[in-house]
Amino acid sequence: MNAHPLWAHVEAVQDRFRALSDRVWATPETCYGEKRSVAAHIEELQHHGFRVQENLAGIETAVMGEAGEGGHVIAFLGEFDALAGLSQQADLAEKVPLEPGANGHGCGHNLLGSAAMMAATAVKNWLEATGTPGRVRYYGCPAEEGGAAKAFMVRDGAFDDVDIAISWHPGSIPGLFKGSSLSNARVDFTFEGKASHAAAAPHLGRSALDAAELMSVGINYMREHMPDEARIHYAMIDGGGISPNVVQSHTKVRYVVRAATAPEMLALLDRVRKVAAGAALMTETSVSDKVLAAVSNLVFNAPLGDLMQDHLHRLGPVPFTEMDRAYAARFQATLSEDDILAAYRSAGLTEEHRIPLADFVIPREAPVMEMGGSTDVADVSWVVPTVQMWGANHAIGTQLHSWQAVAQGKGQPAIRGMVHAACVMAATGADAIRDPELIARAKEDLARRVGPSGYVSPLPANAVPPVAEMA
């Protein structure tokens, strides 16, 4: 196996980026509140000599670092937001939060941003060492978990002059991401009614809480009559108070509406709005809604996918050790057989034997599997040829958004997988810079897939990043 020249550049800086990953893991911050995390990323960009632009697209926790001159512009997309309520002690195969109710990196974004910047730094150092024309950028993107920051950044033109974009996501089985994702919208529905004494004068009250509950019933009946791949979830943000002897006059419920494409999602959202209006009509309350965030479905790029797949096979699987496998086995023991089988199925594979860590790469011929979730990387993929991969960082079967993912987020297997992903991404970016014809083919492939209408943002024209609602 011939080593790629970018791999040595990645390995030369890996210790600094392990430290960055650990630092972000230790200070988990959620959607638009990632002030310490972005500060750590800015500090690292400055250390490596990137030209730094803060407050990108007017978002306090978004940053871009650029290096190089002339040539094509290659972007690496990073994230660093955590999830609420997933605090967990590191390396412990038992659910024990560091701080009950606090945040935790249950989707591995402490690793995601660190590997993306590691790849960008390796390409930067290679450009300098070889005198190759080209510009490399690292985009530190907040609020992927529900805040759609990249959709706002795309709308603001942050990626207008980018030629290709490269990213990855932590996982348990390494491979090219070939499928699509679901478009979604995150919408708050607010019901307003009339308070009254629930015992002495219930007939004078109009319950906003009843309206929110009736909306939920209506949505449940609607589920039979929507596309199979569509999804609707909800969370009660404000139930109206804690006094059952008061007719609640105000409630707020947050819905996530998902579908295969943005037009299908927006059509489904219209139906959800009608259910909300019906619930308000039945309870003689009023309802209003506010779209907090919305993202598109992901657009795959075949030329870039072929290049990244080549580098995945050239590099081979992550070089896990016996100690790594013993570490992962402790966490796999906390998972169900269904968890483990689901990991293989999501990779388009049939489980043949139970192993704690992936000693293989998803083969080129594996069937295309749709992600099932949503990502704001999708909006970038509509305007810039985009490619991404799954990493191998956790015991096979580890579910994202779980305490097990948080607990493994600082372990040696997670770090080995992070460096592995950075090597693949860096080699992909460097080879693209050296091959203008590849970039041209990637742009042609994107134009064919998006069609003549091009990108239409799923965000309402008046939508702004929901910093107050989400942070």
C-alpha angles and dihedrals in degrees: 000000000000114000117235113235091234094061092070090051089053094048091049092064102031096107093058091050094048085056090049091050092049091047093053091044090055095052104042114187128179137225112334092346097089096120098137092042095052090045089056091049093048090050091052093047090052091048090057094046102253120155101245128213113189130195090032113198087001092294113133094212097045121095140173128200122193133189135174134041136257125344126072125339116238118190129201114200118216135180134193108175123126134208128254120250098013101107110151139163114255121252093005115126091207129077103259116144121217086220120006111247094008128126129275139182096252093154097046097243090146084068095038098061093039094054093044091053090043089056092046091050092049091052090046092053091046092051090052094045094049101033090234114163115238143095127245123198135191115206113200102203122191131200101029087147098079101321101089093214093163090054089056090044091052091049089051092053098249091142100036096115098036116117100196136359127212130193144147141199130223115249142133105266119048119227148115117292103232102160134080131251134225122269111231146180128206110211134177116215114199121195121197122196138149127282123225141151105289093214107028098040112007091146090066094056129085110203119223087185090058088052093053091049093048089050088056091051091050092050090050090055089048093056091079090058104049132082115289094241094050119104135194123191132171144189129195107240098176121010093187101258143311100271113099090188090067123076100236112240099187135040136162125199125183119217130192113203118193133183139158096266136017094251091051091047093050090049090051090048089056089056091049089053090053091053089051090050090050092051090051091049093052093050098037090239130124128242135202131176138206125198106223099179142348135187136190131234118272121263115213119217115212102197092050091042091055090051094049091045089054091053092047090057094040091054094039127202124334110281096240119178130221087257089055091051092050090050092051093045090063090059095041088058088065092057130085126241087248090057091054095044090049090057092056093044092050087056092050091250137125114230110245101169138000114253127162098226132027112260091179142055122238103264123244092244095055112122120261110263123195116232097231092208132073136251137181088225081082093072091054089050090060093059104027128038101256135190132180141171140208116245131215106237107128140048110281108269096031107143119221113241091037136117089243090061091051093048092053095044095098098035125116093251090055091051094046089052091048092054090045091054091047090054092052093046094046093050090048092051095046093049091049091052089053094048115060090174090060091052090049091052091048091053091048090051091051093049091052094049098046093044130209095309091061123189121351113184114235088213119101111250092247097046118122129187105285095232096149095045097045110031 
